[in-house]
Amino acid sequence: MSHMEAELKEWLKKRPYLEEIAGLHQIVSATVEKSAVPGAGDVETGEERTVKELEKGVPLLRAGEINGGMVEFAASLLVEIIDSLAAAPLTDKIDEYTRIAQKVFQKQPDLPAEIVREVLESNSIDKSKAALEGVDGGFIVFTAWSALSHALQPLKQQAAALLEKHPWRRGYCPVCGHLPAMGQLFRTAEGKGRERELICGCCQMNWRYKRIGCPYCDNTNQKQLKIIGLDDEPDLRIDTCDRCKSYLKTYTGEGQEKVALADWSTLHLDLIARKRGYKRAGYQMYGV
């Protein structure tokens, strides 16, 4: 059993209500991980221009022309994800969605690439919806981002290197521009207290953000920033903002990052936050 499998098993042991969505996640992860990402750059632009755009607050995917090879790779991976899910014993709904999508993709081989571009541009499939009648749009966006998150690995690595010299302290992703779904407090290597990172709800990029403050409205008034603690979840909490009424799920532990920061693994925190009157600002890949 791998470390990741052991980590997941331990997580589900305490939260058995997540087993169904965990099964979906495992199949998607296994599919993308076996696909080698092309080494070509994802955005065609010079480093000097990229740095200038980052300093202006422009995410990398908006700073230049998106590489067509990356789109084609993500589209191919999207088809593989659909095929893998179709072959797995999941729910009736997933079976129906994947069966329809398989038939449509076979008849319209250019559609997966069109979906990838549309998701990159608008985080939706409004233009492609007619072709996929009977398939939930959110499900296709989820599978498209699962493919894109993997396909964007070279760009995310490029971004991480640039952010070492050019810090990004904004509340949206430096790669795709979307809002965070998760946060993590971690101890620095220098032992100087704790830092905070945000994790994009779409491409899964992570970046440093200020220790105290709402990433959604930039509120730093500590009287309006509150924490919902959970007695049975000592390594998790919900950071809330009373100005914009948004919340951020935050992992405060160490050692279970791959599961704890996956978003689907903390759906119960979304329910708790909403019952307390707070709304989710970041994109919701998994319905609750």
N, C-alpha and C positions, 0 to 999 in steps of 0.2 A: 504493500500500500504506500503510495507516494505521500509526501508531506501535505500536499494540497488536499488529497482525498481524506487523510486523517483529520485535517483541520475542518473540512466540511462535515465529516461524520460527527465530530464533537459538537459542531454548531447545531446540527439538526437534532442531535440527541436532546438538547435543551429546548429546541423549537421545532417539534415534529410537524406543526402546521405549515411549515415551509417546504416540506418534502416534494410536493408536486412541482412547484416552481423551480426548486433546486434541480430536479430531473431535467427540466427544459434547459436550464442554464448549463448543466454538465454536457449535454449533447451539443449545444452551440459552441461551448468552449473547446470540446474535443475536436470539433470540425475545423475551427479557425486555427487552432494551435498546430495542426498538421500541415498547414499551408504556408510555405515559405514566402515571405514578403519580398517583392522585387526591390532591389537596392536603389533604384532611381529616385530622384527627388520628387516630392508630391506637388510642390509649387514652383513654377519656373520664374524665378526672380533672383537678383543678385543679393548677396548678404548685406551690403551697405544699405540698399533700399529696404530690405527686410527689417533691419535694425531701426531705421528711421520710422517705418510704419508701426513697429512695436512700440516705440517711444510715443507715438501719437495715440496709441490704444487700439490699433488695427490688428485683429487676429491674423495669423499667418495664412489661413485659407481665404482671407479677403485681400491679402497684400499682393497677390500675383495671379497668374493664370494657372488653374489647376491642371496638373499633369494628367493627360488622357489615359496613360498607362495605369495609373493608380485607380482611376474610375473603372477601367475594364477589369482590373484585378478584383476590386470590391464587388463588381457585378457578378463575376464568376463565383466568388465566394458566397455571395447571396444565394445563388442557385444551389450551391453545395449545402448550405445551411438548411434551405427548404427541403432538399432531398433527404438529408439526415433526419430532420424532424418527421418527415413523412414516413420514414422507415421505423420510427420508434413507437413504442406503445404508450402514447401520451393521452391527452383528453380527446373527446369526440370533436370538440371545437378546433383544436390544433390539427387534428386529422383532416377535417373538412377544409380548413384554410390552406393547408399545404397541398392537398389534392387538387384544389382549384388553381393555386399558384403554379404548380408543376405543369398543368395542362396549358395555362396561359403562356408561361415562359417558353414552352416547346413551340407554340404557334407564333409567338412574338419574341424571337431571340434578342432583339434590341431593347426590349422593355426593362430588363434588370439594370442596364446602364442608365436608362432614362430615370428610373426610380432613384438610383444612387445620386445622380445630379440634382434631382428635385429635392431629395432629403437634405443634401448639402446646402441648397439654396434657401429652402423654406421650412425644413423640418416637417414636411407633410408629403402626401402623395395625391394632392388634389387633382393634378393633371392626369395621373395614371389610374385614378379611382375607377373610372368607367370600365377599363380593361380587366380590373380585378373585382368585379361585382361579386358580392358574397363573402369577400375577405375583409376582416376588420383592418382599417387603415393603420391603427396603432400597432398591430402585429407586424405589418410590413415595415413600418418605420423602425420598430425594434430590431427586426432581422437585418435591415439595411445598416443600422448603426453598429450592430454586432460585427458585420463585415467591414465597415468603414473603420471602426476602432482598431482592428487588426491591420488593415491596409495603410493606416496613417502612422504606423509605428516609426518609420524613418523620419517623418515630419515631427513627430512628438519628441524624438531623440534630438533632432535639430533644435527644436524649441527649448528643450531642457538645457542644452549647451549655451544657447543665447541668453537664457534667463539667468545664468550664473553671473554674467557680466552686465546684463541689462534687466534688473529686477522688474517683475510685473506684479504690482500690488492692486490689481483691479478685481472686481467681483465676478468677472466673466472669463471664459476660457481663452487663453492666448493662442490656441490653435483653431478652434471652430467658432468661438464667440458665444457659445451657449452658457447657461448658468450652472452653478454647481448643484449636485444632488447630495453630496456628502462632504464632511470635513474630518480632519484628524488632528489631534493634539499629540505631539511627539517630543521627546527629549532630544535636544541638540547633541551633536557629537562632542561639543566643547563643554557640555554640562552646564550651560548658562540658562537654565530654566527650560521652558517649552515653547515650541513654535507651532504655527497652524498651517496646514495645507488644505486646499480645496480640491475636490475631485469632480470633473465635469460629468454631468448627467448623460452626455451623448457620446463623446469620443473617448472618455475616461482619462483624459490628460489631468495631471496633478500639478499644482503650482502653489507657491508660498503666498500667504495673505497675512495681513496684520492680525495680531493675537486677539484683539478685542474690536468688534465692529460687525455690523450686519453687511454681508457681501451683496445683498439685494438692493439696499437703499443707502448704504454707506453711513448709516447711523452709528455714532460712537458714544451716545449718551447712555452711560451705564445704568441709569435708572429705568431706561426703556428696553434694556437688554437683559433678558431673564433666562434661567436654565430650568428645564424640566428634567429632574433626575428620576431614575427608575431603580427601585429597591432590588428588583431581581435581575437587573442588567447593569452591574457596576462599571462596565467598560463602555457603556453607551449613554448618551444624553441627547436632549433636544435643545438647541440654542434658539431662542425666540426673539423677535423684535416687535415691540408694541407700536412702533411708528408705522411700519408697512404690514404688520400682522403676518409676516412670513416666518418660516422656521428652517433650520438646517440640522440635519441628523449628524451627530458627531461621535466618532470613535476615539476614546481616550486611552485605550489599552495598546498593547504591542504583541506581535506574534501571530495575529489572525487577520492581517490586513487584506489578504486576497479574498477572504469571505466577508469580513465585516464591512469593507468599503465597496461591495458589489451593488449596493442599493436594494436589490431584490431581497437581500438577507435581513433587512430591517423594515420590512413593510409594516410590521406592527407598530413601529414608531410613527409612521405616517398617520395611522389610525388614531393614535393617542394625541398627536398634535392637532389633528382636525377636530377631534372631540373637544379640545381646549379652545377652539375658535381661531386657530392659525391656518394659513393656506400655504400650499407648496408653490414656490416661485419657479424652481427648476423644472425642466421637462420630466414628466412621469412616464417612464418606460413600461412600468408594470402597474396595472390598474388595481386599486384597493377600494 
